[in-house]
Amino acid sequence: MPLLHALRSGHWQSLLAAWLHFEVSFMTWVLIGALGVFIAQDFGLTATQKGFLVAVPLLGGSLFRIGIGVLSDQYGPRRIGFTSMLLTAVPLVWAWQAGESFAQMIGVGLLLGVAGASFAVSLPLASRAYPLAHQGLAMGVAGSGNSGAIVSIALAPLLAVTFGWHGVFGLLIPVVVIIAAVYWMLARDHEPMDGSTHHREFAALLREPDTYWFCALYAITFGGFVGLSSYLSIFFFDQYGLSRVEAGWAAAVCALAGSFSRPVGGFIADRCGGLRVLSLLYPAIAVFTGVASVLFPFPVALAMLFLAMTCLGMGNGVIFQVVPQRFRREIGTISGLVGAAGGIGG
């Protein structure tokens, strides 16, 4: 089968490690958004405070991604990925034991940005483990680890009903530590399979016009995906009167569409060309989100957001099919830059 052949063309253990790293990191990164309804009710937050609290982890991810991307290129994604994953336990402990005010949760959210920076580790690890011919698939599979958002959005409200929202942060700590150990055992640092050795400095990438195009495109697709994933449970709860658990499940359905369409987008881009696919996706995103903004009855809004998230997820996969072909050696740094733009877009 072509799909199995493509997966076997590289180091699948590193691909699995990249996926696990991204999956658990994404679970951690969006946890405040997944528990946003509970936190907002506990602290009596205004609509503005709700939006700000959910946005802080996304901003933190943007801040940390660039630095972690540079470190990943210099010291290898295996070492940096392991270290960054262990560091995500710090804000989890903070929220679990001492998250007793809005200000403290802002601090927790900012540090959770380390988990959001996993993008600059997981994708370089997957990219260097596979040849250029299968970049779309490899990057799509690794990137589908953003399905961690589904796990958090769907399960965190259920767990919060039983253990309290503080307890949910504590429950995630052993998961992070265990997966960090598995990541260390599976991951291997690789040189690019095309044999490229030219490694430009960070400043040189900033002089490349394509860098800014990729950042702008990804700010829309990934920014839309992660922003909606983090806020939809609050949106459904406030606008449509769903229960806290029902709002989480509805948001998880939309996140599911965006997550699992990502490798599909990369796979299609390998065969049809990434730019051609993007030219179809962006108009579709505009239509679906525009209809959803009208606040039609809940079934219509859910369907439109599901389709919008599908297109956003495919767009994420397509963009990171194109990026490694343009910036092969600097994939860690460029992933950090483009990923930071995605976080800011969110």
C-alpha positions, -999 to 999 in steps of 0.1 A, spaced: 0 0 0 13 35 -9 5 48 26 24 20 44 53 24 20 55 61 27 55 55 65 83 29 62 105 52 41 117 69 72 123 63 109 88 56 121 98 55 158 108 91 156 75 99 139 56 81 167 77 100 193 69 133 175 32 125 175 32 115 212 50 147 222 26 169 202 -5 150 215 3 153 252 17 188 248 -15 199 231 -36 183 258 -17 204 283 -17 236 262 -55 239 257 -64 227 292 -74 262 305 -97 266 275 -112 231 281 -119 241 317 -128 277 309 -164 274 318 -156 260 353 -128 285 360 -150 314 348 -178 304 371 -155 298 400 -139 333 397 -169 352 384 -151 363 352 -164 388 327 -166 380 290 -134 400 284 -116 381 312 -127 348 298 -113 356 264 -81 369 278 -75 339 301 -80 315 271 -57 336 249 -28 337 273 -15 301 267 -17 308 230 4 340 234 28 321 257 32 294 230 41 321 205 67 336 228 84 302 236 82 287 201 109 308 184 135 302 211 127 265 213 129 262 176 164 277 175 175 254 203 160 224 185 181 232 154 213 237 176 210 208 201 185 184 184 148 179 189 153 148 211 171 166 239 151 199 237 118 180 234 124 159 265 134 190 285 105 211 274 80 184 281 93 180 317 90 218 321 53 217 313 48 199 347 56 232 365 25 251 355 4 220 360 16 217 396 10 254 401 -26 253 389 -32 221 409 -19 233 442 -22 271 441 -44 283 412 -67 303 435 -71 335 416 -75 350 381 -40 365 383 -24 332 392 -42 314 364 -28 341 340 7 330 352 -2 294 347 -14 301 312 17 319 302 39 290 314 16 265 296 30 282 265 60 259 269 37 230 259 25 251 229 61 254 218 62 217 212 54 225 176 90 236 171 102 202 183 78 176 170 76 188 134 114 191 129 118 156 144 93 142 120 105 162 90 142 151 93 132 115 97 115 113 63 125 121 27 111 151 8 88 130 -12 68 121 19 70 154 39 33 161 36 24 128 52 51 128 79 43 164 89 6 157 88 9 126 110 30 144 135 8 175 134 -23 154 140 -11 153 175 -31 184 179 -59 159 185 -47 163 221 -71 192 221 -100 168 216 -89 147 246 -88 177 268 -119 194 255 -140 162 257 -127 147 290 -116 176 311 -152 188 319 -162 153 328 -132 149 351 -138 184 366 -173 174 377 -158 145 397 -124 158 408 -128 196 405 -110 216 379 -79 220 400 -76 182 402 -77 179 364 -43 197 362 -29 173 388 -41 142 369 -22 153 338 12 155 356 20 117 355 9 115 319 34 142 309 62 126 328 55 91 314 53 103 278 85 124 282 103 91 291 88 73 261 97 102 238 133 100 250 134 62 242 119 65 208 132 97 193 165 100 173 181 131 160 185 129 122 203 149 95 179 159 66 174 129 43 181 150 12 217 155 25 214 193 27 240 210 49 234 247 44 222 261 77 214 298 77 212 320 108 179 332 123 184 367 110 188 354 74 154 337 76 138 370 86 151 385 53 133 358 33 99 370 19 86 334 20 90 334 58 63 361 61 40 345 36 41 312 56 35 331 88 5 350 74 -10 318 60 -5 298 92 -18 326 114 -52 320 97 -53 282 96 -36 272 129 -47 304 146 -82 296 136 -79 260 147 -63 266 181 -83 297 189 -116 280 182 -106 248 200 -98 268 231 -129 290 231 -158 270 215 -168 254 248 -173 289 263 -191 300 231 -215 271 231 -222 275 268 -228 313 266 -246 315 233 -266 283 231 -272 275 267 -256 240 266 -245 225 299 -208 226 308 -202 190 297 -224 193 265 -205 224 255 -172 205 259 -185 177 237 -197 200 210 -164 218 210 -146 184 209 -165 174 178 -153 205 160 -117 200 172 -119 164 160 -126 176 125 -96 200 125 -72 175 140 -78 145 118 -81 165 86 -45 177 90 -27 146 77 -54 144 49 -44 179 38 -7 170 38 -13 137 19 -34 155 -8 -7 183 -11 19 156 -18 -1 146 -48 -18 178 -60 6 206 -49 2 225 -18 -4 260 -32 -32 247 -54 -50 231 -24 -46 262 -3 -63 283 -31 -94 263 -25 -93 260 13 -91 297 22 -124 308 4 -141 278 20 -129 288 54 -143 324 49 -177 311 38 -181 286 67 -170 310 94 -191 338 80 -222 317 82 -214 305 117 -210 341 129 -247 349 121 -257 327 151 -281 305 133 -298 277 154 -273 254 171 -273 225 145 -265 249 117 -238 266 137 -223 233 147 -222 221 111 -206 253 98 -180 252 125 -173 215 119 -167 222 82 -146 253 90 -124 233 113 -120 206 87 -107 232 62 -85 248 88 -70 214 98 -63 206 61 -47 240 57 -23 233 86 -12 201 69 -8 216 35 13 245 48 37 222 65 40 201 34 53 232 17 75 247 44 101 218 46 106 220 8 115 257 11 135 256 43 149 221 47 178 226 70 163 253 92 130 234 98 132 238 136 137 276 134 112 282 107 87 259 125 92 281 155 86 313 135 56 301 116 42 284 147 45 316 166 25 334 140 -1 306 143 -3 311 180 -6 349 176 -34 343 151 -52 323 177 
